[in-house]
Amino acid sequence: MASIAAERIDRLHTLARAAARTGDDDRAREYVRLARRLAERNRLTLPPAFRRFTCDDCDAVLVPGRNARVRTRSGHVVVTCDCGTHARYPYTG
Amino acid sequence: MTTITPESLPRHELLGLHARVAADTDQSRVGIAGRVVDETMQTVVLRTASGVAQVPKKGATFEFRLTDEAAAPDNGVGTAFKPAGGETRQTTGESVAYVTVDGGRLLSRPERRSENGVDSKWR
């Protein structure tokens, strides 16, 4: 049984992606901020998909090709948000 | 998977739900209905057919509509793939419930509402 906070984060994630899809970027940001705040207060880990596809700096929901660039470098993926923030994720193989 | 019950609603996520102002101390606000798009400590923001309305929680009574997939967007990408004349989620009558909540019970910051009425473990 997931806690209410975990369920709220899950819903907010869905809502944020839906808002980003319809071009409502600022609304999506607010949903991301609220989800982060909930995780913080309730000591929960955000889902991996949430952590990867939101900007650490400006809280935007990252949509590759629209507001994010995804490039592979040797040993890591670089995701660049439109605000200029890079996030690097290692990979092997 | 995600479940909002009438009991947990005041502590659960209101964003994305459909709400209607059932009663209000200000008569002009009664009947405002739409999707909850934002929430502040003292207000709820509804997207109505005629625009966006910010309704104070204090003094208002809200009627929320709970469906099986309330978090799914009304105009999601899946819409285009539904067969013509097929079932929509609105037609499955038994999965819809209406919950009436006094706005005073929602007076709290959105992120703090989930903790109302819960004993802290850290005492």
Backbone of each chain as ProteinMPNN parsed JSONL, in Angstrom:
{"seq_chain_A": "MASIAAERIDRLHTLARAAARTGDDDRAREYVRLARRLAERNRLTLPPAFRRFTCDDCDAVLVPGRNARVRTRSGHVVVTCDCGTHARYPYTG", "coords_chain_A": {"N_chain_A": [[0.85, -1.198, 0.0], [0.809, 1.924, -1.102], [1.87, 5.076, 0.201], [-0.085, 8.049, 0.821], [1.298, 10.295, 0.041], [3.134, 9.194, -1.785], [1.389, 8.333, -3.751], [0.372, 10.782, -4.534], [2.639, 11.969, -5.647], [2.999, 10.321, -7.82], [0.665, 10.869, -9.312], [1.072, 13.592, -9.791], [3.308, 13.475, -11.379], [2.284, 12.315, -13.721], [0.455, 14.354, -14.378], [2.187, 16.502, -14.768], [3.65, 15.683, -16.994], [1.588, 15.571, -18.843], [0.816, 18.251, -18.941], [3.14, 19.387, -19.937], [3.156, 18.272, -22.427], [1.029, 19.522, -23.676], [2.093, 21.978, -23.979], [2.028, 23.613, -21.796], [4.181, 24.774, -20.086], [4.922, 26.16, -17.728], [2.978, 25.479, -15.913], [3.499, 22.762, -15.745], [5.999, 22.892, -14.535], [5.299, 23.811, -11.973], [3.921, 21.601, -11.029], [5.96, 19.745, -10.937], [7.601, 20.922, -9.013], [5.936, 20.781, -6.771], [5.713, 18.009, -6.482], [8.385, 17.411, -5.894], [8.676, 18.722, -3.474], [6.884, 17.307, -1.901], [8.134, 14.801, -1.858], [10.403, 15.485, -0.49], [9.441, 16.303, 2.036], [8.252, 13.994, 2.913], [10.191, 12.147, 2.867], [10.715, 10.509, 0.608], [11.866, 8.664, -2.265], [12.111, 9.958, -5.471], [10.568, 8.709, -8.486], [12.613, 6.929, -10.904], [12.206, 7.718, -13.615], [11.124, 10.187, -13.28], [13.24, 11.594, -12.081], [15.13, 11.569, -14.103], [13.956, 12.902, -16.265], [13.362, 15.52, -15.586], [14.356, 18.889, -15.111], [17.06, 19.677, -13.042], [17.625, 22.223, -12.327], [15.759, 24.204, -13.349], [13.379, 22.942, -13.04], [11.86, 22.04, -15.19], [9.841, 19.856, -17.188], [11.429, 17.53, -19.06], [11.423, 17.101, -22.477], [12.756, 15.215, -24.831], [14.154, 16.559, -27.776], [12.367, 18.621, -27.857], [12.567, 20.442, -25.594], [14.912, 19.577, -24.641], [18.197, 18.357, -25.135], [19.637, 15.347, -26.06], [22.553, 13.683, -25.886], [25.032, 11.271, -26.634], [28.076, 10.691, -25.074], [31.456, 9.553, -24.559], [31.002, 6.929, -22.483], [29.005, 8.246, -21.055], [25.704, 9.723, -20.971], [24.562, 12.849, -22.046], [22.245, 15.107, -21.005], [20.811, 18.009, -21.991], [19.17, 20.788, -20.836], [16.899, 23.347, -21.999], [17.446, 25.565, -20.524], [20.099, 25.454, -20.173], [21.318, 23.815, -18.375], [23.257, 20.963, -17.717], [22.888, 17.432, -17.477], [24.42, 14.472, -16.494], [24.579, 11.055, -17.225], [25.849, 7.944, -16.449], [26.784, 5.173, -18.56], [27.327, 1.738, -19.415], [29.091, -0.376, -21.74]], "CA_chain_A": [[0.0, 0.0, 0.0], [1.622, 3.152, -1.209], [1.38, 6.173, 1.037], [-0.796, 9.105, 0.086], [2.303, 11.16, -0.583], [3.673, 8.5, -2.957], [0.35, 8.38, -4.782], [0.291, 12.161, -5.033], [3.796, 12.181, -6.521], [2.695, 9.577, -9.041], [-0.337, 11.635, -10.059], [1.676, 14.848, -10.234], [4.195, 13.138, -12.482], [1.401, 12.183, -14.89], [-0.088, 15.673, -14.708], [3.265, 17.355, -15.271], [3.959, 15.273, -18.368], [0.462, 15.962, -19.692], [0.872, 19.705, -19.117], [4.273, 19.69, -20.817], [2.784, 17.836, -23.768], [0.147, 20.521, -24.27], [2.799, 23.249, -24.075], [1.821, 24.411, -20.586], [5.431, 24.477, -19.396], [5.003, 26.708, -16.374], [2.103, 24.63, -15.094], [4.254, 21.52, -15.531], [7.032, 23.197, -13.545], [4.689, 23.874, -10.645], [3.598, 20.233, -10.617], [7.235, 19.104, -10.603], [8.05, 21.483, -7.732], [5.1, 20.234, -5.705], [6.101, 16.606, -6.297], [9.683, 17.4, -5.215], [8.437, 19.161, -2.103], [6.244, 16.173, -1.219], [9.152, 13.781, -1.64], [11.299, 16.025, 0.518], [8.802, 16.303, 3.348], [7.873, 12.635, 3.314], [11.396, 11.332, 2.763], [10.519, 9.493, -0.432], [12.709, 8.785, -3.444], [11.298, 10.176, -6.674], [10.746, 7.628, -9.463], [13.759, 7.161, -11.804], [11.797, 8.452, -14.816], [10.912, 11.57, -12.854], [14.539, 12.214, -11.839], [15.866, 11.73, -15.364], [13.327, 13.775, -17.254], [13.043, 16.852, -15.099], [15.592, 19.653, -14.973], [17.41, 19.935, -11.641], [17.784, 23.647, -12.094], [14.56, 25.007, -13.597], [12.211, 22.086, -12.759], [11.069, 21.772, -16.382], [9.7, 18.48, -17.641], [12.257, 17.471, -20.257], [10.941, 16.324, -23.61], [13.865, 15.211, -25.787], [13.771, 17.07, -29.087], [11.61, 19.866, -27.734], [13.275, 21.363, -24.707], [16.094, 18.907, -24.11], [19.076, 17.689, -26.092], [20.206, 14.128, -25.495], [23.709, 13.286, -26.686], [25.884, 10.296, -25.963], [29.516, 10.9, -25.093], [32.043, 8.278, -24.171], [30.724, 6.502, -21.114], [27.865, 8.884, -20.391], [24.701, 10.441, -21.751], [24.41, 14.222, -21.569], [20.941, 15.698, -21.28], [20.914, 19.452, -21.814], [17.882, 21.484, -20.795], [16.907, 24.625, -22.702], [17.999, 26.595, -19.638], [21.55, 25.357, -20.219], [21.836, 22.881, -17.377], [23.578, 19.62, -18.191], [22.839, 16.312, -16.533], [25.171, 13.371, -17.099], [24.234, 9.748, -16.692], [26.808, 6.982, -16.977], [26.323, 3.894, -19.094], [28.415, 0.823, -19.734], [28.823, -1.154, -22.933]], "C_chain_A": [[0.881, 1.242, 0.0], [1.019, 4.246, -0.332], [0.679, 7.203, 0.162], [0.205, 9.99, -0.634], [2.868, 10.514, -1.846], [2.663, 8.514, -4.097], [0.242, 9.773, -5.389], [1.439, 12.443, -6.001], [3.546, 11.517, -7.874], [1.708, 10.351, -9.922], [0.284, 12.906, -10.624], [2.62, 14.613, -11.407], [3.391, 13.027, -13.782], [0.9, 13.546, -15.348], [0.98, 16.572, -15.326], [3.594, 17.0, -16.712], [2.844, 15.691, -19.313], [0.496, 17.46, -19.974], [2.0, 20.081, -20.069], [3.926, 19.346, -22.26], [1.901, 18.864, -24.453], [0.788, 21.903, -24.297], [2.647, 24.143, -22.855], [3.023, 24.234, -19.665], [5.477, 24.976, -17.958], [4.12, 25.929, -15.407], [2.843, 23.344, -14.747], [5.334, 21.73, -14.477], [6.457, 23.194, -12.13], [4.372, 22.471, -10.133], [4.875, 19.505, -10.194], [7.722, 19.608, -9.239], [7.255, 20.906, -6.574], [5.467, 18.78, -5.42], [7.428, 16.521, -5.552], [9.522, 17.748, -3.745], [7.805, 18.024, -1.296], [7.272, 15.097, -0.903], [10.087, 14.197, -0.514], [10.685, 15.89, 1.919], [8.507, 14.886, 3.839], [9.019, 11.638, 3.151], [11.219, 10.177, 1.794], [11.512, 9.734, -1.561], [11.81, 8.957, -4.656], [11.563, 9.054, -7.668], [11.904, 7.947, -10.42], [13.381, 7.985, -13.03], [11.57, 9.922, -14.494], [12.261, 12.279, -12.72], [15.266, 12.493, -13.149], [15.269, 12.796, -16.266], [12.739, 15.039, -16.659], [14.368, 17.571, -14.881], [15.85, 19.959, -13.499], [17.373, 21.425, -11.322], [16.48, 24.407, -12.235], [13.277, 24.199, -13.466], [11.35, 21.775, -13.987], [10.957, 20.268, -16.621], [10.43, 18.385, -18.975], [11.634, 16.555, -21.301], [12.055, 16.341, -24.654], [13.385, 15.667, -27.167], [12.993, 18.365, -29.001], [12.293, 20.859, -26.805], [14.505, 20.715, -24.081], [16.883, 18.271, -25.247], [19.674, 16.469, -25.406], [21.334, 13.672, -26.406], [24.504, 12.233, -25.913], [27.333, 10.702, -26.157], [30.133, 9.59, -24.617], [31.744, 7.996, -22.702], [29.565, 7.198, -20.429], [26.942, 9.555, -21.396], [24.635, 11.853, -21.189], [23.033, 14.723, -21.988], [21.047, 17.185, -20.979], [19.526, 20.072, -21.881], [18.013, 22.783, -21.582], [17.507, 25.732, -21.847], [19.512, 26.504, -19.57], [22.148, 24.378, -19.227], [22.093, 21.517, -18.006], [23.332, 18.616, -17.078], [23.531, 15.155, -17.221], [24.824, 12.076, -16.407], [25.178, 8.72, -17.296], [26.109, 5.78, -17.613], [27.541, 3.031, -19.362], [28.061, 0.07, -21.003], [29.011, -0.348, -24.197]], "O_chain_A": [[1.585, 1.547, 0.963], [-0.197, 4.319, -0.155], [0.83, 7.223, -1.059], [-0.012, 10.386, -1.779], [3.063, 11.188, -2.857], [3.028, 8.684, -5.261], [0.046, 9.927, -6.595], [1.245, 13.073, -7.041], [3.844, 12.082, -8.926], [1.904, 10.468, -11.132], [0.059, 13.258, -11.782], [2.722, 15.441, -12.312], [3.778, 13.58, -14.812], [0.915, 13.86, -16.538], [0.718, 17.307, -16.279], [3.794, 17.879, -17.55], [3.101, 16.114, -20.441], [0.238, 17.893, -21.097], [1.849, 20.974, -20.903], [4.343, 20.031, -23.194], [2.001, 19.066, -25.664], [0.12, 22.892, -24.601], [3.082, 25.295, -22.866], [2.914, 23.626, -18.6], [6.006, 24.3, -17.076], [4.465, 25.741, -14.24], [2.818, 22.891, -13.603], [5.563, 20.865, -13.632], [7.057, 22.643, -11.207], [4.534, 22.185, -8.947], [4.879, 18.749, -9.224], [8.194, 18.827, -8.413], [7.813, 20.581, -5.526], [5.528, 18.365, -4.263], [7.596, 15.668, -4.681], [10.154, 17.144, -2.879], [8.16, 17.81, -0.137], [7.278, 14.543, 0.196], [10.507, 13.378, 0.304], [11.335, 15.423, 2.854], [8.515, 14.623, 5.041], [8.826, 10.43, 3.283], [11.527, 9.026, 2.105], [11.947, 10.863, -1.788], [10.861, 8.196, -4.848], [12.662, 8.5, -7.695], [12.149, 9.116, -10.715], [14.143, 8.856, -13.448], [11.795, 10.794, -15.333], [12.423, 13.41, -13.177], [15.932, 13.518, -13.295], [15.996, 13.513, -16.953], [11.745, 15.569, -17.157], [15.37, 16.957, -14.517], [14.964, 20.443, -12.794], [17.121, 21.826, -10.185], [16.116, 25.176, -11.345], [12.195, 24.713, -13.75], [10.226, 21.295, -13.841], [11.868, 19.507, -16.295], [10.081, 19.091, -19.922], [11.357, 15.385, -21.037], [12.281, 17.366, -25.297], [12.349, 15.219, -27.658], [12.957, 19.132, -29.963], [12.565, 21.994, -27.197], [15.07, 21.232, -23.117], [16.315, 17.722, -26.191], [20.165, 16.567, -24.282], [21.102, 13.316, -27.561], [24.626, 12.306, -24.691], [27.761, 11.017, -27.268], [29.42, 8.634, -24.31], [32.174, 8.724, -21.808], [29.169, 6.796, -19.335], [27.34, 9.904, -22.507], [24.651, 12.031, -19.971], [22.703, 14.758, -23.173], [21.338, 17.578, -19.849], [18.801, 19.899, -22.861], [19.124, 23.263, -21.806], [18.017, 26.722, -22.372], [20.156, 27.371, -18.979], [23.355, 24.139, -19.239], [21.254, 20.985, -18.733], [23.537, 18.905, -15.899], [23.27, 14.877, -18.392], [24.777, 11.995, -15.179], [25.298, 8.629, -18.517], [24.989, 5.427, -17.245], [28.653, 3.537, -19.518], [26.885, -0.109, -21.318], [28.821, -0.87, -25.296]]}, "seq_chain_B": "MTTITPESLPRHELLGLHARVAADTDQSRVGIAGRVVDETMQTVVLRTASGVAQVPKKGATFEFRLTDEAAAPDNGVGTAFKPAGGETRQTTGESVAYVTVDGGRLLSRPERRSENGVDSKWR", "coords_chain_B": {"N_chain_B": [[-4.204, 2.149, -10.091], [-3.427, 4.219, -8.541], [-5.262, 5.516, -5.951], [-7.905, 7.463, -4.871], [-9.806, 7.899, -2.156], [-13.018, 8.797, -0.773], [-12.513, 9.331, 1.923], [-9.772, 9.83, 2.048], [-9.484, 12.0, 0.461], [-9.293, 14.826, 1.339], [-6.654, 14.863, 2.087], [-5.348, 14.16, -0.107], [-4.193, 14.429, -3.571], [-5.433, 17.219, -5.226], [-5.149, 18.414, -7.629], [-5.907, 18.14, -11.042], [-8.28, 16.851, -10.645], [-11.835, 16.956, -11.235], [-13.837, 19.622, -10.247], [-16.534, 21.245, -8.518], [-18.078, 24.194, -7.401], [-20.122, 23.851, -4.853], [-21.414, 25.221, -2.845], [-21.197, 28.488, -1.47], [-20.102, 31.263, 0.47], [-20.13, 33.526, -0.964], [-22.411, 34.159, -3.271], [-22.073, 34.47, -6.004], [-20.083, 32.792, -6.749], [-20.983, 30.24, -6.665], [-21.456, 27.245, -8.422], [-19.361, 27.424, -10.163], [-17.359, 25.448, -12.142], [-14.918, 23.002, -12.986], [-11.687, 21.754, -14.048], [-9.226, 21.159, -11.617], [-6.446, 23.106, -11.651], [-4.475, 24.364, -10.264], [-3.228, 24.989, -6.959], [-3.25, 26.866, -4.011], [-2.327, 27.922, -0.666], [-4.671, 29.058, 0.337], [-6.475, 29.059, -1.733], [-8.146, 27.57, -4.583], [-7.535, 26.792, -7.925], [-9.493, 26.761, -10.73], [-9.961, 25.436, -13.973], [-12.23, 26.549, -16.039], [-14.915, 26.345, -18.482], [-15.032, 28.875, -19.476], [-12.68, 30.086, -18.895], [-10.106, 30.734, -16.419], [-10.63, 30.282, -12.985], [-10.117, 31.517, -9.756], [-10.742, 30.298, -6.683], [-11.481, 31.024, -3.344], [-10.734, 28.839, -0.613], [-11.801, 29.049, 1.891], [-15.009, 29.309, 3.169], [-16.173, 28.112, 1.009], [-17.817, 25.262, -0.458], [-16.797, 22.344, -1.873], [-17.405, 20.151, -4.615], [-16.075, 17.266, -5.558], [-15.206, 15.269, -8.348], [-14.675, 11.932, -8.569], [-13.002, 9.617, -10.495], [-12.024, 6.468, -11.995], [-9.645, 6.923, -13.288], [-8.716, 9.603, -12.657], [-6.491, 11.138, -12.831], [-5.677, 11.001, -15.404], [-5.26, 12.891, -18.34], [-7.814, 15.027, -19.685], [-7.669, 15.639, -22.333], [-5.834, 13.873, -23.417], [-3.087, 12.222, -25.167], [-3.963, 9.787, -25.994], [-6.508, 10.015, -26.916], [-6.93, 10.283, -29.646], [-6.68, 7.757, -30.617], [-8.798, 6.259, -29.877], [-11.428, 4.113, -30.824], [-14.057, 5.094, -33.061], [-17.129, 5.932, -31.608], [-16.648, 4.294, -29.531], [-16.212, 3.201, -26.087], [-16.017, 5.723, -23.636], [-14.352, 6.984, -20.713], [-16.154, 8.354, -19.239], [-18.632, 7.234, -19.586], [-18.828, 4.911, -18.165], [-20.659, 4.378, -15.709], [-20.558, 3.42, -12.988], [-18.072, 3.887, -11.983], [-17.757, 6.444, -11.226], [-17.693, 8.857, -8.692], [-19.009, 11.255, -6.46], [-17.696, 13.618, -4.288], [-18.23, 15.614, -1.54], [-16.701, 18.328, -0.057], [-15.92, 20.438, 2.639], [-14.497, 23.565, 2.162], [-12.923, 24.62, 4.166], [-11.616, 22.507, 5.324], [-9.592, 22.065, 3.628], [-7.802, 24.014, 3.939], [-4.674, 24.577, 3.819], [-1.199, 24.377, 3.091], [-0.466, 23.025, -0.135], [1.469, 20.931, -0.096], [1.536, 20.263, 2.533], [-0.859, 19.248, 3.241], [-1.155, 16.484, 3.1], [-0.136, 15.614, 5.45], [-1.767, 16.26, 7.459], [-3.418, 15.423, 10.434], [-1.853, 13.256, 11.004], [0.21, 11.502, 13.168], [3.417, 12.554, 14.016], [6.419, 10.753, 13.459], [8.686, 11.509, 14.613], [9.011, 12.278, 17.323]], "CA_chain_B": [[-3.326, 1.943, -8.955], [-3.59, 5.363, -7.636], [-6.639, 5.536, -5.476], [-8.356, 8.514, -3.969], [-11.093, 7.548, -1.558], [-13.641, 9.977, -0.15], [-11.891, 9.608, 3.226], [-8.416, 10.352, 1.906], [-9.45, 13.134, -0.479], [-8.737, 16.086, 1.851], [-5.2, 14.762, 2.233], [-4.8, 13.67, -1.367], [-3.931, 15.418, -4.61], [-6.642, 17.769, -5.836], [-4.83, 18.813, -8.993], [-6.328, 17.188, -12.048], [-9.648, 16.397, -10.416], [-12.887, 17.878, -11.629], [-14.482, 20.144, -9.046], [-17.616, 22.208, -8.702], [-18.383, 24.911, -6.167], [-21.508, 23.487, -4.553], [-21.967, 26.287, -2.015], [-20.174, 29.475, -1.143], [-20.668, 32.434, 1.143], [-20.349, 34.472, -2.051], [-23.32, 33.453, -4.178], [-21.65, 34.555, -7.402], [-19.107, 31.742, -7.037], [-21.646, 28.936, -6.694], [-21.654, 26.715, -9.759], [-18.113, 27.394, -10.918], [-16.94, 24.053, -12.254], [-13.825, 22.775, -13.921], [-10.566, 20.949, -13.625], [-8.313, 21.86, -10.708], [-5.138, 23.209, -12.302], [-3.471, 24.88, -9.345], [-3.722, 25.109, -5.6], [-2.413, 27.603, -3.077], [-2.734, 27.64, 0.701], [-6.029, 29.487, 0.633], [-7.367, 29.042, -2.897], [-8.077, 26.499, -5.57], [-7.693, 27.393, -9.243], [-10.236, 25.859, -11.607], [-10.048, 25.825, -15.378], [-13.608, 26.386, -16.461], [-15.118, 26.469, -19.923], [-14.889, 30.274, -19.886], [-11.422, 30.665, -18.433], [-9.557, 30.218, -15.163], [-11.24, 30.929, -11.823], [-9.44, 31.242, -8.491], [-11.802, 30.276, -5.671], [-10.985, 30.848, -1.978], [-11.225, 27.619, 0.035], [-12.601, 29.457, 3.035], [-16.368, 29.701, 2.832], [-16.693, 27.365, -0.134], [-17.967, 23.814, -0.371], [-16.45, 21.821, -3.191], [-17.852, 18.81, -4.969], [-15.053, 16.693, -6.431], [-15.62, 14.072, -9.085], [-13.634, 10.903, -8.575], [-13.163, 8.529, -11.46], [-10.948, 5.487, -11.865], [-8.393, 7.505, -13.761], [-8.893, 11.053, -12.616], [-5.24, 11.821, -13.146], [-5.468, 10.989, -16.847], [-5.692, 14.16, -18.896], [-9.052, 14.984, -20.466], [-7.344, 15.718, -23.751], [-4.559, 13.169, -23.539], [-2.715, 11.809, -26.51], [-4.668, 8.558, -26.346], [-7.84, 10.306, -27.429], [-7.016, 10.111, -31.089], [-6.635, 6.346, -30.975], [-10.031, 5.58, -29.477], [-12.3, 3.853, -31.964], [-15.235, 5.944, -33.099], [-18.284, 5.332, -30.951], [-16.224, 3.406, -28.458], [-16.495, 3.64, -24.73], [-15.154, 6.677, -22.97], [-14.392, 6.691, -19.279], [-17.299, 9.025, -18.616], [-19.869, 6.473, -19.73], [-18.885, 3.822, -17.198], [-21.288, 5.109, -14.612], [-20.32, 2.997, -11.611], [-16.741, 4.249, -11.516], [-17.735, 7.868, -10.902], [-18.232, 9.183, -7.377], [-18.915, 12.674, -6.132], [-17.348, 13.82, -2.887], [-18.396, 17.008, -1.138], [-15.758, 18.678, 1.003], [-15.923, 21.825, 3.084], [-13.221, 24.173, 1.804], [-12.135, 24.868, 5.369], [-10.772, 21.336, 5.607], [-8.479, 22.044, 2.673], [-6.954, 25.176, 4.2], [-3.332, 24.15, 4.174], [-0.362, 24.378, 1.889], [-0.7, 21.773, -0.857], [2.38, 19.848, 0.274], [1.352, 19.918, 3.935], [-2.184, 18.661, 3.465], [-1.053, 15.037, 3.279], [0.356, 15.291, 6.791], [-2.77, 16.636, 8.455], [-4.03, 14.323, 11.162], [-0.936, 12.128, 11.123], [1.181, 11.719, 14.233], [4.791, 12.508, 13.536], [7.228, 9.674, 14.013], [9.93, 12.076, 15.122], [8.809, 12.99, 18.565]], "C_chain_B": [[-3.463, 3.074, -7.955], [-5.054, 5.473, -7.234], [-6.871, 6.728, -4.564], [-9.711, 8.065, -3.44], [-11.702, 8.811, -0.972], [-12.991, 10.34, 1.182], [-10.529, 10.278, 3.05], [-8.37, 11.625, 1.074], [-8.893, 14.435, 0.117], [-7.228, 16.06, 2.03], [-4.546, 14.393, 0.907], [-4.647, 14.805, -2.377], [-5.237, 15.903, -5.227], [-6.405, 18.136, -7.284], [-5.268, 17.725, -9.97], [-7.732, 16.676, -11.857], [-10.624, 17.423, -10.974], [-13.616, 18.323, -10.37], [-15.576, 21.137, -9.413], [-17.844, 22.898, -7.36], [-19.859, 24.688, -5.881], [-22.192, 24.56, -3.723], [-20.841, 27.243, -1.674], [-20.849, 30.627, -0.421], [-20.895, 33.561, 0.133], [-21.161, 33.762, -3.128], [-22.826, 33.443, -5.613], [-20.661, 33.447, -7.759], [-19.738, 30.362, -7.114], [-21.818, 28.491, -8.143], [-20.415, 26.733, -10.619], [-17.616, 25.952, -10.957], [-15.819, 23.92, -13.255], [-12.747, 21.925, -13.295], [-9.668, 21.77, -12.705], [-6.935, 21.904, -11.371], [-4.072, 23.743, -11.37], [-4.108, 24.992, -7.967], [-2.737, 25.931, -4.789], [-2.926, 27.31, -1.675], [-4.213, 27.956, 0.91], [-6.976, 29.419, -0.557], [-7.157, 27.787, -3.739], [-8.319, 27.16, -6.918], [-8.345, 26.378, -10.171], [-10.161, 26.371, -13.034], [-11.454, 25.515, -15.846], [-13.7, 26.545, -17.972], [-14.838, 27.893, -20.383], [-13.597, 30.901, -19.384], [-10.999, 30.052, -17.118], [-10.146, 31.002, -14.002], [-10.493, 30.532, -10.566], [-10.457, 31.394, -7.363], [-11.182, 30.122, -4.29], [-11.575, 29.594, -1.349], [-12.179, 27.979, 1.171], [-13.99, 29.885, 2.567], [-16.971, 28.929, 1.693], [-16.876, 25.893, 0.222], [-17.754, 23.262, -1.763], [-17.02, 20.427, -3.383], [-16.845, 18.267, -5.981], [-15.6, 15.451, -7.113], [-14.453, 13.106, -9.115], [-13.959, 9.864, -9.627], [-11.992, 7.577, -11.287], [-9.619, 6.071, -12.283], [-8.518, 9.017, -13.834], [-7.628, 11.793, -13.017], [-4.975, 11.848, -14.645], [-5.998, 12.289, -17.44], [-6.948, 13.999, -19.756], [-8.762, 14.964, -21.96], [-5.986, 15.054, -24.013], [-4.304, 12.69, -24.953], [-3.493, 10.581, -26.962], [-5.995, 8.811, -27.036], [-7.976, 9.969, -28.908], [-7.113, 8.638, -31.491], [-7.898, 5.592, -30.583], [-10.9, 5.327, -30.704], [-13.554, 4.722, -31.901], [-16.413, 5.221, -32.449], [-17.921, 4.388, -29.831], [-16.525, 3.985, -27.095], [-15.525, 4.729, -24.316], [-15.311, 6.451, -21.485], [-15.588, 7.345, -18.586], [-18.558, 8.159, -18.642], [-19.955, 5.312, -18.75], [-19.356, 4.402, -15.878], [-20.815, 4.717, -13.225], [-18.967, 3.438, -11.081], [-16.657, 5.725, -11.123], [-18.372, 8.091, -9.527], [-18.064, 10.672, -7.141], [-18.68, 12.831, -4.647], [-17.471, 15.304, -2.572], [-17.503, 17.287, 0.06], [-15.908, 20.155, 1.335], [-14.542, 22.412, 2.825], [-12.324, 24.432, 3.0], [-11.214, 23.715, 5.708], [-9.562, 21.288, 4.691], [-7.507, 23.186, 2.923], [-5.601, 24.726, 4.731], [-2.501, 24.234, 2.92], [-0.495, 23.034, 1.21], [0.194, 20.637, -0.381], [2.212, 19.43, 1.731], [0.048, 19.184, 4.188], [-2.109, 17.169, 3.748], [-0.686, 14.664, 4.707], [-0.657, 15.644, 7.87], [-3.352, 15.392, 9.122], [-3.146, 13.105, 11.275], [0.056, 12.446, 12.234], [2.581, 11.616, 13.666], [5.549, 11.392, 14.225], [8.409, 10.22, 14.798], [9.697, 12.876, 16.388], [9.155, 12.119, 19.728]], "O_chain_B": [[-3.59, 2.896, -6.744], [-5.951, 5.516, -8.076], [-6.126, 6.962, -3.612], [-10.652, 7.876, -4.21], [-10.994, 9.782, -0.705], [-12.921, 11.517, 1.538], [-10.173, 11.181, 3.807], [-7.323, 12.267, 0.99], [-8.088, 15.097, -0.54], [-6.592, 17.11, 2.116], [-3.321, 14.324, 0.815], [-4.928, 15.968, -2.086], [-6.048, 15.104, -5.693], [-7.341, 18.171, -8.082], [-5.027, 16.539, -9.745], [-8.327, 16.128, -12.784], [-10.289, 18.593, -11.161], [-13.971, 17.499, -9.526], [-15.544, 21.774, -10.467], [-17.806, 22.257, -6.31], [-20.732, 25.24, -6.55], [-23.393, 24.792, -3.863], [-19.676, 26.852, -1.599], [-22.016, 30.932, -0.666], [-21.738, 34.434, 0.339], [-20.657, 32.871, -3.813], [-23.122, 32.514, -6.365], [-20.422, 33.187, -8.939], [-19.104, 29.414, -7.577], [-22.271, 29.263, -8.988], [-20.397, 26.129, -11.692], [-17.473, 25.313, -9.915], [-15.774, 24.638, -14.254], [-12.875, 21.444, -12.169], [-9.384, 22.935, -12.982], [-6.33, 20.862, -11.622], [-2.882, 23.595, -11.647], [-5.327, 25.076, -7.819], [-1.528, 25.718, -4.871], [-3.864, 26.53, -1.512], [-4.923, 27.207, 1.581], [-8.166, 29.694, -0.408], [-6.163, 27.07, -3.625], [-9.211, 27.999, -7.045], [-7.825, 25.281, -10.376], [-10.279, 27.57, -13.286], [-11.82, 24.354, -16.027], [-12.714, 26.836, -18.649], [-14.455, 28.113, -21.532], [-13.437, 32.12, -19.441], [-11.473, 28.981, -16.74], [-10.165, 32.233, -14.021], [-10.258, 29.348, -10.328], [-10.967, 32.487, -7.119], [-10.424, 29.178, -4.071], [-12.76, 29.306, -1.518], [-13.201, 27.329, 1.389], [-14.123, 30.724, 1.675], [-18.164, 29.065, 1.421], [-16.183, 25.354, 1.085], [-18.434, 23.65, -2.713], [-17.107, 19.633, -2.446], [-16.768, 18.744, -7.113], [-16.36, 14.683, -6.523], [-13.378, 13.425, -9.624], [-15.054, 9.302, -9.648], [-11.071, 7.853, -10.518], [-8.582, 5.753, -11.701], [-8.439, 9.624, -14.902], [-7.683, 12.931, -13.485], [-4.144, 12.627, -15.113], [-7.084, 12.736, -17.071], [-7.13, 12.999, -20.449], [-9.495, 14.364, -22.746], [-5.128, 15.588, -24.716], [-5.178, 12.743, -25.817], [-3.667, 10.353, -28.159], [-6.545, 7.913, -27.674], [-8.996, 9.445, -29.356], [-7.578, 8.319, -32.586], [-8.051, 4.417, -30.919], [-11.09, 6.221, -31.529], [-14.047, 5.043, -30.82], [-16.655, 4.043, -32.714], [-18.795, 3.75, -29.245], [-17.025, 5.103, -26.965], [-14.335, 4.653, -24.621], [-16.266, 5.815, -21.038], [-15.983, 6.943, -17.492], [-19.45, 8.334, -17.812], [-21.042, 4.78, -18.522], [-18.564, 4.852, -15.05], [-20.678, 5.581, -12.36], [-18.722, 3.377, -9.876], [-15.591, 6.2, -10.73], [-19.454, 7.577, -9.242], [-17.083, 11.273, -7.579], [-19.39, 12.237, -3.836], [-16.887, 16.145, -3.255], [-17.545, 16.574, 1.063], [-16.008, 21.005, 0.45], [-13.532, 21.828, 3.219], [-11.1, 24.46, 2.867], [-10.156, 23.911, 6.306], [-8.611, 20.55, 4.951], [-6.509, 23.324, 2.216], [-5.417, 24.525, 5.931], [-3.029, 24.17, 1.809], [-0.622, 22.008, 1.88], [-0.262, 19.499, -0.27], [2.687, 18.366, 2.129], [-0.126, 18.566, 5.239], [-2.895, 16.64, 4.535], [-0.9, 13.528, 5.129], [-0.442, 15.365, 9.05], [-3.73, 14.432, 8.45], [-3.628, 12.023, 11.609], [0.667, 13.514, 12.249], [2.89, 10.688, 12.918], [5.352, 11.118, 15.409], [9.055, 9.494, 15.553], [10.139, 14.019, 16.502], [9.048, 12.55, 20.876]]}, "name": "protein", "num_of_chains": 2, "seq": "MASIAAERIDRLHTLARAAARTGDDDRAREYVRLARRLAERNRLTLPPAFRRFTCDDCDAVLVPGRNARVRTRSGHVVVTCDCGTHARYPYTGMTTITPESLPRHELLGLHARVAADTDQSRVGIAGRVVDETMQTVVLRTASGVAQVPKKGATFEFRLTDEAAAPDNGVGTAFKPAGGETRQTTGESVAYVTVDGGRLLSRPERRSENGVDSKWR"}
